[in-house]
């Protein structure tokens, strides 16, 4: 994995898009932020850091040897999104990170679907920027 301009722009943009989706889903659509027991600024700051870490993980999975076996960028983005979304959903469910009080199977299914969708959109953003930004390492002088 090369830490070049291509990496940083893809990583940060992916994080911004996923954070925006998170904020829209939980803050606007579901209005979950009312249930937070500590200052909203602190919550949003921690969430921003979390999405930088998640985005780095998405990039890392995208660059893994398992995903590099696939040639089609759409398939790669979809696989990375599904793997990342399921992983985050499983971890969040195990440690009981949720803004809802009563979790039922419908809520868990919706949460899992949303995580997969959010991470898949982030992975596609990453794919788009990896295609748009040229890597000078492979260009002839």
C-alpha positions as CSV (number, residue, x, y, z in Angstrom):
1,X,0.0,0.0,0.0
2,X,1.5,3.3,-1.1
3,X,0.8,6.4,1.0
4,X,0.7,8.9,-1.9
5,X,-1.7,11.6,-3.0
6,X,-4.0,8.9,-4.5
7,X,-4.2,7.2,-1.2
8,X,-4.9,10.3,0.9
9,X,-7.5,11.8,-1.4
10,X,-9.3,8.4,-1.7
11,X,-9.1,7.7,2.0
12,X,-10.3,11.2,3.2
13,X,-13.1,11.4,0.5
14,X,-14.3,8.0,1.4
15,X,-14.4,8.9,5.1
16,X,-16.2,12.2,4.4
17,X,-18.9,10.5,2.3
18,X,-19.5,7.7,4.8
19,X,-19.5,10.2,7.7
20,X,-22.0,12.3,5.8
21,X,-24.2,9.3,5.2
22,X,-24.0,8.4,8.9
23,X,-24.9,11.9,9.9
24,X,-27.8,12.0,7.5
25,X,-29.1,8.6,8.6
26,X,-28.8,8.9,12.3
27,X,-29.0,12.7,12.8
28,X,-31.6,13.7,10.3
29,X,-33.6,10.7,9.1
30,X,-33.8,8.7,12.3
31,X,-33.2,11.6,14.6
32,X,-31.1,9.4,16.9
33,X,-28.9,12.2,18.2
34,X,-31.6,13.2,20.7
35,X,-30.7,10.1,22.7
36,X,-27.1,10.9,23.2
37,X,-26.2,11.3,26.9
38,X,-23.1,13.5,26.4
39,X,-22.3,16.7,24.3
40,X,-23.1,16.3,20.6
41,X,-19.8,18.0,19.6
42,X,-17.9,15.2,21.4
43,X,-20.0,12.5,19.8
44,X,-19.6,14.0,16.3
45,X,-15.8,14.4,16.9
46,X,-15.5,10.7,17.9
47,X,-17.6,9.7,15.0
48,X,-15.4,11.6,12.6
49,X,-12.3,9.9,14.0
50,X,-14.1,6.5,13.8
51,X,-14.9,7.1,10.1
52,X,-11.3,8.0,9.3
53,X,-10.4,4.6,10.8
54,X,-13.2,2.8,9.0
55,X,-12.2,4.4,5.7
56,X,-8.6,3.3,6.3
57,X,-9.9,-0.2,6.8
58,X,-12.0,-0.1,3.7
59,X,-8.9,1.1,1.7
60,X,-6.8,-1.6,3.3
61,X,-9.3,-4.3,2.4
62,X,-9.5,-2.9,-1.2
63,X,-5.8,-3.2,-1.5
64,X,-5.6,-6.8,0.0
65,X,-4.4,-9.7,-2.1
66,X,-7.9,-11.4,-1.7
67,X,-9.6,-8.4,-3.4
68,X,-6.9,-7.9,-6.0
69,X,-7.8,-11.3,-7.5
70,X,-10.9,-9.7,-9.0
71,X,-10.4,-7.6,-12.1
72,X,-13.7,-5.8,-12.2
73,X,-13.7,-2.6,-10.1
74,X,-17.4,-2.7,-9.5
75,X,-17.2,-6.2,-8.1
76,X,-14.2,-5.2,-6.0
77,X,-16.1,-2.2,-4.6
78,X,-19.1,-4.3,-3.9
79,X,-17.1,-7.0,-2.2
80,X,-15.2,-4.5,-0.1
81,X,-18.5,-2.8,0.9
82,X,-20.2,-6.0,1.9
83,X,-17.2,-7.3,3.9
84,X,-16.6,-4.0,5.6
85,X,-20.3,-3.4,6.3
86,X,-20.9,-6.8,7.8
87,X,-17.7,-6.6,9.9
88,X,-18.7,-3.2,11.3
89,X,-22.3,-4.4,12.0
90,X,-21.1,-7.5,13.8
91,X,-18.6,-5.6,15.9
92,X,-21.1,-2.9,16.8
93,X,-23.8,-5.5,17.6
94,X,-21.5,-7.5,19.8
95,X,-20.3,-4.5,21.9
96,X,-23.9,-3.2,21.7
97,X,-23.1,0.1,20.0
98,X,-26.6,1.4,19.1
99,X,-28.6,4.5,19.6
100,X,-31.8,2.4,19.9
101,X,-33.0,1.0,23.2
102,X,-35.1,-2.0,22.1
103,X,-33.4,-4.1,19.4
104,X,-35.5,-6.6,17.5
105,X,-34.7,-8.7,14.5
106,X,-36.2,-6.1,12.1
107,X,-34.0,-3.3,13.6
108,X,-31.0,-5.6,13.4
109,X,-31.7,-6.4,9.7
110,X,-32.2,-2.7,8.9
111,X,-29.0,-1.8,10.7
112,X,-27.0,-4.5,8.9
113,X,-28.5,-3.4,5.5
114,X,-27.6,0.2,6.3
115,X,-24.0,-0.6,7.3
116,X,-23.5,-2.6,4.1
117,X,-25.0,0.2,2.0
118,X,-22.9,2.9,3.7
119,X,-19.7,1.0,3.4
120,X,-20.4,0.0,-0.2
121,X,-21.0,3.6,-1.2
122,X,-17.8,4.5,0.6
123,X,-16.0,1.7,-1.3
124,X,-17.3,3.0,-4.6
125,X,-16.1,6.5,-3.8
126,X,-12.7,5.0,-3.1
127,X,-12.8,3.1,-6.4
128,X,-13.8,6.3,-8.3
129,X,-10.9,8.3,-6.9
130,X,-8.5,5.4,-7.5
131,X,-9.5,5.4,-11.1
132,X,-9.6,9.2,-11.5
133,X,-6.3,10.0,-9.8
134,X,-3.4,8.7,-11.9
135,X,-0.5,7.0,-10.2
136,X,2.7,8.4,-11.6
137,X,4.6,5.3,-10.5
138,X,3.3,3.4,-13.5
139,X,3.7,6.2,-16.1
140,X,6.6,6.4,-18.5
141,X,8.8,9.5,-18.3
